Amino acid sequence: MADSDRSAASPPVSSSSATDTPSPSPPMLCAACAGATASWSSPPQWSDSSPPPAYRPIRAPAINAPTATASIVLAPVPQPLPVPPAEPPYRFEIPSKRISSPDDIRRFHSSETGRHFVGFVAALSRSVRGRKLSDPVPSPLPTPLSGLLSVLHTLARWIDEIPPLPHASRYGNPAYRSWHARLTDEGHGLVVALFPPSDELHPAADELLPYLLDSFGNAYRIDYGTGHETNFAAFLYCLARLGLIKEDDYPALVLRVFATYLDLMRRLQITYSLEPAGSHGVWGLDDYHFLPFIFGSAQLIDHKYMKPKSIHNQDILDNFSNDYMYLGCVAFVKKVKKGVFAEHSPMLDDISGVPNWSKVNSGMLKMYKAEVLEKVPIMQHFLFGWLIKWYVHIHPFGMVVYKMSSLSFHL
């Protein structure tokens, strides 16, 4: 019932003294069934000693608010780490899901695999400090990077060839399933094309393909979220482990390849009305992405003029969003969400009060680890194979125990 209805339904406030016993309200009758309904008590008499409570907007659902703010602030900042190369003999395998509990999350992050994956994201972030998207990169690009760009351009062309279908719902255009089915059918060939001809790494395509398929959303639910974005980072991590991406390639990998991936995902989100997967709603950075806020804040570190509060300057967004990923993300949020920015994006609004971009970047890295890589609902879909290994625990009696969800088997 609306507030105006409540006040109309309540009996008038008595003018007698506070010590008088208030007379009971007459029962309210339902217009449909003539039965008695619950009555609303008279509004309280606010005074200087008992003022009304502070206004709390309806759009502030505590259920979706971040719950680990203090632990995130106190957590160490993830540091860049080199990617350990995959050494022969190669034992490629089809990756599978292994995480099903908070204990699994803790084991993943305490493992070498977990530390190096987070370190890879931090290294990508550091590689683009102070760099604009339009800054020059090596030309021609290394073959694996140009191959990745070719794959992304091919996927973008398919959007033109598979237009959205007439659809009444706000989310989930079924034409996306046709687009994703084509990716499933042709994905293996796209991955193999990234390897040198007659290369011994070709069998790795079977292990890398599931990461690629999960990088662009879920065909059944027609949604996309930070878990899918993380799978794309895992796909790049696997290529780095295979030696196809070198550390010197990281700036171009972010400024060209990841930026193109981000543009592709925005086209997919808009064209096929992809539903946000596991969105935090009003309390999220973005309904779909997290990594561009990390890379974008790194780009702006030590910028002479633009500060975190500059996101509120529309002229800056209009003129520089094509050069800085963070500003592009804010501009896109403002484009797709209407209303007051502080209401539909309170977290981004709060972050704009941070004094410098270095603190924003370190906070983003900590938040990504805590709010994405440590969340079971997201990481339960993460894939582990030979290149991204699930942890191995050495049993006290010398047996090797491979932990798989709640099952174990011994060798």
Secondary structure, 3 states (H helix, E strand, C coil): CCHHHHHHHCCCCCCCCCCCCCCCCCCEECCCCCCEECCCCCCCCCCCCCCCCCCCCCCCCHHHCCCCHHHHHHCCCCCCCCCCCCCCCCCCCCCEECCCCHHHHHHHHHCHHHHHHHHHHHHHHHHCCCCCCCCCCCCCCCHHHHHHHHHHHHHHHHHHHCCCCCCCCCCCCCHHHHHHHHHHHHHHHHHHCCCCCCCCCHHHHHHHHHHHHHHHCECCCCEECHHHHHHHHHHHHHHHHCCCCCHHHHHHHHHHHHHHHHHHHHHHHHHCCCEECCCCHHHCCCCCCCHHHHHHHHHCCCCCCCCHHHHHCHHHHHHHCCCCHHHHHHHHHHHHCCCCHHHHCHHHHHHCCCCCHHHHHHHHHHHHHHHCCCCHHHHCCCEECCCCCCCEEECCCCCEEEEECCEEEEC
